[in-house]
Amino acid sequence: MTPLDKQIERLLLEANLYRMRGNLVLAEETCRKALSLKPQDPSLLEFLGDLQAAQGDVDSARATYKTALSLKPGDPTLEEKSLGWSSRRRRKPPLDLESPRQPPVPRPETKNPSSGGAQWLA
C-alpha cells in the first residue's frame, strides 16, 4: 500500500466515523479531502454521493453518482443511484406528525365467560 493509499484510507475511516456519529457535514468535508488526493476514484465519488443524499441534497448526489458512473461504466449500483431510487427501493414517505391521530377502531364484542356479560377487548 502506497503512502497516498494509506492517507486516503485514513481519511475514509475518519469520514465514516463522522457519518456513524451523525455528523454528515464533517463526513462530507473529510471525504472531499480524500477525493482531492484521488479525484478519479469512483468509490470515493460514490461515498460522497451517499453523504450528499443522506443530507437531502439529491440533485448533487445524482450528479456525483453520474460522475462515478462515467469512471466505472456499467456498474449496476451506480446506474441505479444516478437515475434515482427505483420504485422497488423508494423510501416510505415520512410520518406526518402534525396530523391528529385517528382514534383506535374498537374490536368486536365478545362474551366474557367469567362475568356473563359482553365486554370490549383491550
N, C-alpha and C positions, 0 to 999 in steps of 0.2 A: 504494500500500500504506500503510495507516494505521500509526501508531506501535505500536498494540496488535498488529496483524498481524505487524509486524517482531519484536516481543518474543516472540510465540508461535512464530514461525518459528525464532528463535534458540534458544529452549528445546527445540523439536523436534529441531533439529540436534544440540544438546548431548545430549539423551536418546538419539538414535540412535547417537551416538558412544559413549556409555556401553554401549549394547546391543551394538554391534560389538566392543567391548573385553571383553565378558563380564560387565560389572558391571550386572546386571539390577536390583539394588536401587536404585542411583543413577539408572538409566534410568527406573524407575517413579516415583521421587520427582520427577524433573525433568518427566516427563510430567504428573504431578499439578499441578505449578506452572502448566504451560500450561493445564490444564483449569480451574484456579481463575480464570484470566482469561477463559475462554470455555467454561463448563460444558455448554453445549448443542451442542457440536460433535461430530457423530458420528464424524468421522475421528480426532479426539483420543481419543474413547472406544474406538474400535476398536484404536488403538495401545496404549492402556492394557490392554485385554483381551488383546492379543497378548503383552504383557510379563508379565501375570499367568499366562497359560497357559504361557509359557516357564519360569516359576518353579515350575510344577506346581500352581498354585492354580486348578484347572479350574473349581471352583464359582464363584469370584469372577469369573473370566474370562467364563463364560457369562452371569452377571448383568450384567456390563458390556456385553457384546455385545447383550443384550436391551434395555438402556437405549439404546444406539446405534441399534438397530433401531426403537425407538419414535420416534426422531427422524428416521429415514430409512426409512420403511416400504417393504417390497418389495425392499430391497437383497439380492440373492442371496447375496453373500459373508457379510453379517451374519446372514442367515437360517440359513445352514449353520453358522456359528460359534456362534450362540446355541443351536442344537439339539445341538451337539457335533459330533464328527467322524463323517461318514457312513462306511459300511463301505468305500466305494471310496477313502476317504482315511485310513483308520485306520492309525495308525503300527504298524510292526512291533514286536513285544514286545522289550524289552531283552534283550541277550545274557545268558545265565546263566553268569557267570564262575566261580561256585562249584562247578559240577558238573565231575567229571573228564571229560577229553576222551576220546572213543572212539578206539581205535587205527584207523589207516587200513586200508581194505579192500584186500588185495593184488590186483594186476592179474593177469589170466590169464597162464599161461606162454606164452612164445614161444621159438622156436629162434633162437639167435644163430648166423648162418651162419659167422662167423669162428671161433667156439670149438667149434662142433659140438654143444654141449650146451644144455639148457634153462636159462634164467635169468629172474629176476624183473625186471620193468621198474622202474626207479627213479622 
